[in-house]
Amino acid sequence: MAVAGPTFDLVVAANHLPVERAGDAGGDSTWQRSPGGLVTALESVMRGRDAAWVGWAGEPGPPPEPFREEGMYLHPVGLSPTDVQEYLEGFSNETLWPIYHDVIVPATFHRNWWNTYRTVNHRFASAVAELAAPGATVWVHDYQLQLVPAMVRAIRPDVRIGWFNHIPFPPVELFAQLPWRRALVEGLLGADFLGFQRAADAQNFLRCCRRLLSMTTKGDTVTFIPPEDDPSPLRTVRASAIPISVDFRGLDELARNPEVIARAAEIRASLGNPKTVILGIDRLDYTKGIRHQLKAYQELLQDKAIGPPAVVLVQVATPSRERVDAYRRLREEVEGTVGCINGQFSAIGQPAVHYLHHFYPRAEMVAMFLAADVMLVTPLRDGMNLIAKEFVACRHDLGGALVLSEFAGAWHELHQAFICNPHDVEDVKLTILRAINAPQDERQRRMKSLRRRVATHDVQRWASRYLDALTSAREASSVDPHQRRRAVRSRDLRSRRGETQNIQPGL
Ligand code: GDG
């Protein structure tokens, strides 16, 4: 007889667990907090709640036994080497990621990747269904798990299901390229509430419901009509923007730590105490605009507008997805450009670019933030970009100017930054110069207003707003007779026209 395990009122499902195994010199291993935007954001929310987290432990093969860490119950889901290749590196990173980021690189479609994506999503859904207490709240994260909401609902209709998309949701014209577009939308519609970073992402999703599935929408809700063989009742699903943020208080406190402040001074000294330190910290991903910011910097050096030893650039490019071709190529290009810049513009002991391909401890990253005069955040497309908000949260001294791309979700909240279009190299150059040369009182005024925004819209507020929205969406999900008539009429019209597969013009 199967023994029932523990159950929880809150179950989070995300591709990765918030920890990963780290080996020590003696051959023993411990669990360490893992890198990445989602983990950073959720860690402070989960702490102190009796909650479970379902996710991959980061190593292919059979999963370790569930365990507790920092008060959380962690339930590892196993991924075989083929799952890693097809579900994660394949379908998630080479199919969905490019489609959801404006097809900056072409997307690759393989039917076997899709089949594995479905199988792995089902594995996550089964684990969630097992761990959820009656009436529990289930919070699913991100593009790797878009089928999980409907799969959980099929097993556990009693639970409240939310999904949050950390990355952009694409316009219907791009989403429609996906051969599995319909199944993905139906997978998401298993949720009661779908959260997005920007209002435009939520609207893109609602448009996909109308144009690909002929569903009716009203405001930010869509009336979900189950497929004909599905006896579940009609209900509404809400889709709206609840932008993620950072742990403002935690970062502010760390940035005021005397050791961190001293380390920031040490960093500046080891750079030769330049007048201006420009800093970029990005995951080495083609969406982050690293090549674009290097090009702008290179041209500024060529124009003799800036240069070492007065101005230096520190570019941290955190290792990422190193087995995917597009990322390998990007690394070669970035490192080639850095080599070119340094070959041409450095002197002995005075490099123009300090390039660092490492992941740093959090305190070291905060010290870098404090050491910078200008922070470059120039993604070509980014769901939010936590680095921009983290930089602001750390600058209690009101120093530092933030150069921010209008294609980062953060742009919608951080208008007082120095804004640029990363595709326009002249604009990036001018914006960097404006940020370097802005009078101190202007920089302080801007930073004060940015800090006010991030302090009042921190990650704790994001999580509680999200969970409140999920509760009220579930309560308001029943469909009134008028909505029912409209939705059914639209579906019937569609099936009479035989238009169940194709994109619907103008709906
Ligand atoms: C997705 C979306 C969205 C980076 N290098 C180091 C380090 N980091 C940490 C940062 C930050 C996180 O990683 C990166 O945040 P991003 O926002 O750039 O995130 P993505 O990984 O692309 O994640 C993104 C995010 O989800 C959250 O919703 O903002 O748009 O793409 O927290 O601090 N941390 C440390 N050392 C490093 O060297 N300690």
Boltz pocket constraint, residues with backbone or C-beta under 6 A from the ligand:
constraints:
  - pocket:
      binder: B
      contacts: [[A, 35], [A, 36], [A, 37], [A, 38], [A, 40], [A, 41], [A, 165], [A, 166], [A, 167], [A, 244], [A, 281], [A, 282], [A, 283], [A, 316], [A, 318], [A, 358], [A, 359], [A, 360], [A, 361], [A, 362], [A, 363], [A, 365], [A, 382], [A, 383], [A, 384], [A, 385], [A, 386], [A, 387], [A, 390]]
      max_distance: 6.0
